[in-house]
Amino acid sequence: MEFADRVILVTGASSGLGRHAARALALAGATVVLLGRHEKRLDGVYDDILAAGGAQPVIMPFDLAEADDPRFNALAATLAHQLGRLDGILHSAAQFIKLSKLEHQRLKHWEAAFATNLMAPFALTRACLPLLEGAEDAAVLFSAEEHGLNPGPYWGGFGLSQAALIALAELFAAEHQDNPNLRFNVLIPGPVSSPMRHRTHPGEVPENLPKPESLLPFYLTWLGPQSRGRSGEVIRPDLGYDPSRQD
């Protein structure tokens, strides 16, 4: 129960890796704030956590792509009023753009991707900084796609939004290096069976990919006390995936 008495906000908590991470954090004792667009899906995560014996979570329906500074500020104020603290954020929400040449991508696709993948993580983290800075030990973990490290052809707006997200995390870490109680890191899940992975790599055989559960120790480590003092890092778990095994 190393997360007992900790409050962790998880975006994209209604599905995919965000849902798995939220459940693992709650089972480790954290009060998890489940943030996502679909309230019914969040209700399902809530029920699943309670059925598994996890700490009671908090549901917070919120559309990251449609929010502005006043809404993010109001969200942070709600956390402060209802929970009194915030010990971590897991940015797991993401918006995908279908892979294509730049000439076939349009501004509306870029706007949607950058709103969810970059601007929302920035604005939410900024709004919550006073709560995070007031915690005895706080961690912000950004989830990024591996092509953000080197956006190649056809990755277009999605790859660039991921590259910008990684740069954002590094900037937060650099600007808070004098605060040993607050850290910012990036986790790149890599080849894990998840809805996002199936969109970005449709040619892979899902049954051959590592399961989401294999990532849970990394979420717990980098959002918990074990990563104290480590900031500005990009974590790339080696889950033993063999891309040549596609039978």
C-alpha positions in Angstrom: 0.0 0.0 0.0 2.8 2.4 -0.9 0.3 4.8 -2.4 -1.9 5.1 0.7 -2.9 8.7 1.4 -1.8 9.7 -2.1 -4.1 11.3 -4.6 -3.2 10.6 -8.3 -5.1 12.1 -11.3 -5.2 9.9 -14.3 -6.3 11.3 -17.7 -7.7 8.9 -20.3 -8.8 6.7 -17.4 -11.9 5.3 -19.1 -10.0 2.9 -21.4 -6.7 1.4 -22.6 -3.5 1.8 -20.6 -5.0 4.6 -18.5 -7.7 2.3 -17.2 -5.2 -0.4 -16.3 -2.9 2.1 -14.6 -5.8 3.6 -12.6 -6.8 0.2 -11.3 -3.2 -0.7 -10.3 -2.8 2.6 -8.5 -6.1 2.2 -6.6 -5.1 -1.4 -5.6 -1.8 0.1 -4.3 -3.8 2.4 -2.0 -4.1 5.6 -4.0 -7.2 7.7 -4.3 -7.4 7.9 -8.0 -9.2 10.7 -9.8 -10.6 9.1 -13.0 -10.7 11.8 -15.7 -12.2 11.2 -19.1 -14.9 12.3 -21.5 -17.3 9.4 -21.1 -19.0 9.3 -17.7 -20.6 5.8 -18.3 -17.2 4.4 -19.1 -15.7 6.0 -16.0 -18.5 4.5 -13.9 -17.4 1.1 -15.2 -13.8 1.7 -14.1 -15.1 2.9 -10.8 -17.1 -0.3 -10.3 -14.2 -2.5 -11.4 -11.8 -0.9 -8.9 -14.2 -1.3 -6.0 -14.9 -4.9 -7.0 -11.2 -5.6 -7.1 -10.7 -4.2 -3.6 -9.0 -1.0 -4.5 -9.3 2.4 -2.8 -12.5 4.3 -3.6 -11.8 6.5 -6.7 -13.3 9.8 -7.7 -15.0 10.3 -11.1 -14.3 13.5 -12.9 -15.9 13.8 -16.4 -13.9 16.3 -18.4 -13.2 16.9 -22.1 -9.5 17.8 -22.4 -9.8 18.9 -26.0 -12.5 21.4 -25.4 -11.2 22.9 -22.2 -9.6 26.4 -21.8 -7.6 27.9 -19.0 -10.6 28.8 -16.8 -11.9 25.2 -17.0 -8.5 23.8 -16.1 -8.2 26.3 -13.2 -11.6 25.3 -12.0 -10.7 21.6 -12.2 -7.6 22.2 -10.0 -9.8 24.2 -7.6 -12.2 21.3 -7.4 -9.4 18.9 -6.5 -8.1 21.3 -3.8 -11.6 21.7 -2.3 -12.7 18.1 -2.4 -9.5 16.2 -1.8 -7.2 18.8 -0.3 -4.1 17.6 -2.1 -2.6 16.1 -5.3 0.4 13.9 -5.3 0.7 13.0 -9.0 -0.7 13.1 -12.5 -0.6 10.4 -15.1 -1.2 11.9 -18.6 -2.5 8.9 -20.5 -5.1 10.5 -22.8 -4.1 10.8 -26.5 -5.7 11.7 -29.9 -4.5 9.8 -32.9 -4.2 11.0 -36.5 -4.3 8.4 -39.2 -0.8 7.9 -40.7 -0.5 9.7 -44.1 1.6 12.1 -46.0 1.6 15.7 -44.8 -0.2 16.7 -48.0 -3.2 14.6 -47.0 -3.4 15.9 -43.4 -5.5 18.9 -42.6 -5.4 21.6 -39.9 -8.5 20.2 -38.1 -6.7 16.9 -37.6 -3.6 18.7 -36.2 -5.7 20.9 -33.9 -7.5 17.9 -32.4 -4.2 16.0 -31.8 -2.3 19.0 -30.4 -5.2 20.0 -28.2 -5.3 16.6 -26.5 -1.7 15.5 -26.8 0.1 18.7 -25.9 -1.9 21.7 -24.9 -4.1 19.8 -22.4 -1.2 18.2 -20.6 0.5 21.6 -20.4 -2.6 23.4 -19.2 -3.6 20.7 -16.7 -0.1 20.5 -15.2 0.2 24.2 -15.0 -3.2 24.6 -13.2 -2.2 21.9 -10.7 1.3 23.1 -10.0 0.4 24.8 -6.7 -1.1 21.5 -5.4 1.9 19.4 -6.7 4.4 21.8 -5.2 2.6 21.6 -1.9 2.9 17.8 -1.8 5.7 16.1 0.1 6.5 13.9 -2.8 4.8 14.5 -6.2 5.3 13.0 -9.7 4.0 13.9 -13.1 4.3 11.1 -15.7 3.6 11.8 -19.4 2.8 8.9 -21.7 4.2 9.3 -25.2 4.4 7.3 -28.4 7.8 6.0 -29.4 7.8 7.9 -32.7 7.8 11.1 -30.7 11.5 10.5 -30.2 12.0 10.6 -34.0 9.0 11.5 -36.0 9.4 9.8 -39.3 7.5 10.0 -42.7 3.7 9.6 -42.5 3.6 10.2 -38.7 2.8 13.9 -39.4 0.9 15.8 -36.8 0.6 12.9 -34.4 4.4 12.2 -34.3 5.1 15.9 -33.9 2.6 16.3 -31.1 4.3 13.4 -29.3 7.8 15.0 -29.8 6.5 18.3 -28.4 5.0 16.4 -25.4 8.4 14.9 -24.6 10.0 18.4 -24.9 7.3 19.8 -22.6 8.1 17.2 -19.9 11.8 18.0 -20.2 11.0 21.7 -19.8 8.9 21.2 -16.7 11.7 19.1 -15.2 14.4 21.7 -16.0 12.3 24.5 -14.5 11.7 22.6 -11.3 15.1 21.0 -10.8 15.5 23.0 -7.6 12.5 21.2 -6.1 13.5 17.6 -5.1 9.9 16.9 -4.1 8.5 17.3 -7.6 9.5 15.4 -10.7 8.5 15.1 -14.3 9.2 12.1 -16.5 8.1 10.5 -19.7 7.0 6.8 -20.1 7.0 5.4 -23.7 4.9 2.2 -23.4 6.2 0.8 -26.7 4.7 -2.4 -28.1 1.9 -3.2 -25.7 -1.5 -4.6 -26.6 -3.7 -1.5 -26.3 -6.3 0.4 -28.4 -3.7 3.1 -29.3 -1.1 0.5 -30.3 -3.6 -1.2 -32.6 -4.2 2.1 -34.3 -0.6 3.1 -34.8 0.6 -0.4 -35.8 -2.3 -2.2 -37.4 -0.1 -4.8 -39.0 1.0 -6.4 -35.6 -0.6 -9.5 -34.3 -2.3 -8.4 -31.0 -1.9 -11.8 -29.4 1.9 -11.6 -29.8 2.2 -8.2 -28.0 3.0 -7.9 -24.3 -0.1 -7.4 -22.1 -0.9 -4.1 -20.5 -0.2 -5.7 -17.1 3.5 -5.8 -18.0 3.6 -2.0 -17.8 2.0 -1.7 -14.4 5.3 -1.9 -12.4 6.6 1.0 -14.4 3.6 3.2 -13.7 3.8 2.4 -9.9 7.6 3.0 -9.9 7.5 6.4 -11.7 4.4 7.7 -9.9 5.5 6.5 -6.5 8.3 7.0 -4.0 10.8 4.7 -5.7 11.4 7.4 -8.4 12.0 10.2 -5.9 14.9 12.4 -7.0 14.7 11.3 -10.7 13.4 13.9 -13.1 13.6 14.7 -16.8 14.0 11.1 -17.8 12.5 9.2 -20.8 11.6 5.6 -19.7 11.5 2.9 -22.4 10.5 -0.4 -20.8 12.0 -3.5 -22.3 9.1 -6.0 -22.3 10.9 -8.6 -24.4 8.8 -8.1 -27.5 10.1 -9.8 -30.6 8.8 -8.0 -33.7 9.9 -10.8 -36.0 7.3 -13.1 -34.3 4.2 -12.3 -36.2 2.8 -15.8 -36.8 
